[in-house]
C-alpha cells in the first residue's frame, strides 16, 4: 500500500477519534495480585573455582492471587512465557526450581569436553573463554487494568560465540479468562499490510528519517521485511511492538521498540474489544 494512502488512513482515524470518540473508560484495576521469586546461582566446571563458570539470574514475577477459576490459567501463561512449554504443567515456584536444575545440569554436560580441552591446552592454546556462560531474565508487568494484563519477559544469555543474545517477549492476556490475546483478536480482517506500513512509518519517524528506504542505510534489512510479529504489549498510551535482534535489522541495531498511539491504529481495531474500549479513553 502506498505511503500516502497509509497516512490518509491514519488521519481519518484521528478525525474519527476527535469527532466520534467513544465515551471515556474509567480506569478499573484488575483484581490480580503478584508475587516474585529470585534465583542467583553459579557453578564452576569440575567444581574448581579456577575454571570457567555459568551464572544464572532469575527474577520471576507471577500472579499469586486472582479469581479461583482464572488463577491457574494466568499462572500457566506466565510460566510458559518465561520458561517455555516444557514447564507449563508446573506451579510458578516449581518451574523456577526445575528450570534452575535443568540449566545447571546442561552446563555440567560440558565438563567432558572441557577436560579434553584442558589436556590439550598450553600457553599457546589456552582453554576457550566460550566456556563461561551466563543467563539473566526478568519479567515486568506493563498494564493491569480494564480486563487486560500485559507483561514483558526480558532475556539475555551467552553460550559461546562472538556475543550474547537479548530478547524482549511481550504478552497480553484477557484478565477475566487468562487466555492470551493475539493480533487477530484485536485487529480487523486484512490488517497486516496496513499495520506493516504504519510500523515502518513509525520506525522511520523514530530514527529522524524522512524516507523509509533510508533505514537500510543504518543497519535495517529490507523495509519490506518489517511486518507485524505478534510481539506487542498494551497499556493506556497505546500498543508497543518489539522486533528482536536479527528480525528486521543487524545485531548492532539491537532490539527495535515501536510505540504506536491509539490514534495511529484506531482505524484497524475491532469494535467491542477491551483494547478498542481502552483506545476510547483518549
C-alpha positions in Angstrom: 0.0 0.0 0.0 1.3 3.4 -0.9 2.6 5.6 1.9 0.2 8.4 1.1 -2.8 6.0 1.5 -1.5 4.9 4.9 -1.2 8.4 6.1 -4.7 9.1 4.8 -6.0 6.2 6.9 -4.2 7.4 10.0 -5.5 10.9 9.5 -9.0 9.5 9.1 -8.6 7.6 12.3 -7.5 10.7 14.1 -10.6 12.6 12.8 -12.8 9.8 14.0 -11.3 9.9 17.4 -11.7 13.6 17.7 -15.2 13.7 16.2 -16.9 10.4 17.1 -14.8 9.2 20.1 -16.5 6.8 22.4 -17.1 7.8 26.0 -14.2 7.7 28.4 -13.5 4.4 30.1 -13.0 4.6 33.8 -9.7 3.1 35.0 -10.6 -0.1 36.9 -7.7 -2.1 38.3 -7.9 -5.9 37.8 -8.3 -8.0 41.0 -4.9 -9.7 40.5 -2.0 -9.6 42.9 1.5 -10.7 42.2 4.4 -12.4 44.0 8.0 -12.9 42.9 10.9 -15.2 43.4 14.6 -14.7 42.7 17.5 -17.1 41.8 21.2 -16.3 41.8 23.2 -19.5 41.0 26.8 -20.0 39.9 28.7 -23.2 39.1 32.3 -23.7 38.1 33.2 -26.5 35.8 34.5 -29.6 37.7 33.7 -27.7 40.9 37.0 -25.8 40.6 36.8 -22.0 41.2 39.8 -21.5 38.8 37.8 -22.8 35.9 35.0 -21.1 33.8 31.6 -20.9 35.3 27.9 -20.4 34.5 25.9 -17.6 36.1 22.1 -17.8 36.3 20.0 -14.9 37.4 16.2 -15.1 37.5 13.7 -12.6 38.8 10.2 -14.0 38.1 7.0 -12.1 38.9 3.8 -14.1 38.6 0.1 -13.9 39.6 -0.3 -15.0 43.1 -4.0 -14.1 43.8 -6.9 -13.8 41.4 -10.4 -15.3 40.9 -10.2 -19.0 41.7 -11.3 -20.0 38.2 -8.8 -17.8 36.4 -5.6 -18.0 38.6 -4.4 -21.4 37.2 -4.6 -20.2 33.6 -2.9 -16.9 34.5 0.0 -18.8 36.2 0.3 -21.2 33.3 0.6 -18.3 30.9 3.3 -16.7 32.9 5.3 -19.9 33.4 5.1 -20.8 29.7 6.0 -17.2 28.6 9.0 -17.2 31.0 10.4 -20.8 30.9 8.8 -22.4 27.9 6.2 -25.1 27.2 8.3 -27.8 28.8 7.4 -26.3 32.2 3.8 -25.3 31.7 2.3 -28.0 33.9 4.3 -26.7 37.0 3.4 -24.2 39.6 5.4 -21.0 39.4 7.9 -21.8 42.2 8.2 -25.4 40.9 9.0 -24.1 37.4 11.8 -21.9 38.8 13.3 -24.8 40.7 13.1 -27.2 37.8 14.5 -24.7 35.3 17.4 -23.8 37.6 18.2 -27.5 38.0 18.0 -28.1 34.2 20.2 -25.1 33.4 22.9 -26.2 35.8 22.8 -29.8 34.6 23.0 -28.7 30.9 26.1 -26.7 31.8 27.7 -29.7 33.6 27.3 -31.6 30.3 30.2 -29.5 29.0 32.6 -31.0 31.6 33.8 -33.9 29.4 34.7 -31.6 26.5 36.3 -29.2 28.9 38.5 -31.9 30.4 39.6 -33.0 27.0 40.5 -29.4 26.1 42.4 -29.0 29.3 44.6 -31.9 28.4 45.4 -30.3 25.1 45.9 -26.8 26.4 49.2 -25.0 26.7 50.4 -21.4 26.7 49.8 -21.0 23.0 46.3 -22.7 23.0 44.6 -21.7 26.3 41.2 -23.1 27.2 38.5 -21.1 25.3 36.7 -18.3 27.1 33.4 -19.5 25.5 33.0 -22.0 28.4 31.9 -19.0 30.6 28.1 -18.9 30.2 25.5 -16.6 31.7 21.8 -16.1 31.6 19.8 -13.2 33.1 16.0 -13.0 32.9 13.2 -11.0 34.4 9.6 -10.0 33.7 7.7 -6.8 34.1 4.0 -6.0 34.4 3.1 -3.4 31.8 -0.6 -2.9 32.4 -3.1 -4.5 34.8 -6.5 -2.7 34.4 -9.8 -2.8 32.5 -9.7 -6.6 31.9 -6.3 -6.5 30.3 -3.0 -7.8 31.7 0.2 -7.0 29.7 3.7 -8.2 30.7 7.2 -8.5 29.2 9.8 -11.2 29.6 13.3 -9.8 29.2 16.1 -12.4 28.5 19.8 -12.2 28.0 22.3 -15.0 27.7 25.7 -16.1 26.4 26.6 -19.6 25.4 29.8 -19.1 23.5 30.3 -17.3 20.3 31.0 -13.7 19.4 28.4 -12.1 21.6 25.4 -12.7 23.8 21.7 -12.7 22.8 19.0 -10.3 24.1 15.2 -10.6 23.7 12.0 -8.9 24.8 8.9 -11.0 24.5 5.5 -9.4 25.2 2.2 -10.9 26.2 -1.3 -9.6 26.5 -3.9 -11.6 28.5 -7.6 -11.4 29.0 -7.6 -10.9 32.8 -11.1 -12.4 33.0 -10.2 -15.7 31.4 -6.4 -15.9 31.4 -6.3 -16.5 27.7 -3.7 -14.8 25.6 -4.8 -12.1 23.2 -3.3 -12.2 19.7 -3.2 -9.7 16.9 -6.1 -11.3 15.1 -8.2 -10.8 18.3 -7.9 -7.0 18.2 -7.5 -6.0 14.6 -10.0 -6.3 11.8 -9.6 -8.6 8.8 -6.8 -7.8 6.4 -5.0 -5.6 8.9 -1.5 -7.0 8.2 -0.4 -4.9 5.2 -1.7 -1.6 6.6 -0.2 -2.3 10.1 3.1 -3.1 8.4 3.1 0.3 6.7 2.2 2.1 10.0 5.1 0.3 11.7 7.6 1.2 9.0 6.4 4.8 9.2 6.8 4.9 13.0 10.3 3.4 12.8 11.3 5.9 10.2 10.0 8.7 12.4 11.7 7.4 15.5 15.1 7.4 13.6 14.6 11.0 12.5 14.4 10.0 8.8 12.0 11.1 6.1 12.2 8.1 3.7 11.7 4.5 4.9 14.3 3.3 2.5 16.9 5.3 4.5 16.5 2.7 7.2 18.5 0.3 5.1 21.5 2.7 5.4 21.6 2.4 9.2 21.5 -1.3 9.6 17.9 -2.4 8.8 17.2 -5.1 6.3 14.7 -4.5 3.5 11.8 -2.4 4.8 9.6 -4.9 3.0 10.5 -7.4 5.7 9.1 -5.3 8.5 5.8 -7.0 9.3 3.6 -7.4 12.3 5.1 -10.2 14.5 2.5 -10.5 17.3 5.2 -9.4 19.8 3.3 -6.5 21.4 2.0 -5.2 24.7 -0.8 -2.8 25.5 -1.1 0.0 28.1 -3.2 3.1 28.4 -1.0 5.0 25.9 -1.1 2.6 23.0 0.4 -0.6 21.6 4.1 -1.2 21.6 5.8 -3.7 19.3 9.3 -5.1 19.6 11.4 -6.7 16.8 14.2 -8.6 18.5 17.8 -8.9 17.2 18.1 -10.0 13.6 14.4 -9.9 13.0 14.5 -6.7 10.9 18.0 -5.3 11.4 21.6 -6.2 12.1 22.7 -7.2 15.6 24.4 -3.8 16.1 21.0 -2.1 15.9 19.7 -4.1 18.8 16.0 -4.8 19.6 13.7 -2.3 17.9 10.9 -1.0 20.0 8.0 0.7 18.2 5.3 2.6 20.2 2.0 3.2 18.3 -0.5 5.5 19.8 -4.1 4.5 19.7 -4.6 7.4 17.2 -2.3 5.6 14.8 -4.1 2.2 14.9 -7.6 3.1 15.8 -8.9 2.5 12.3 -7.7 -1.1 12.5 -9.2 -2.1 15.8 -12.1 -4.4 16.1 -15.0 -2.7 17.9 -16.3 -4.0 21.3 -13.0 -5.4 22.5 -11.2 -4.4 25.7 -8.4 -2.7 23.7 -10.9 -0.8 21.5 -12.6 0.4 24.6 -9.2 1.4 26.1 -8.5 3.4 23.0 -11.7 5.3 23.6 -10.1 6.8 26.7 -8.0 9.2 24.5 
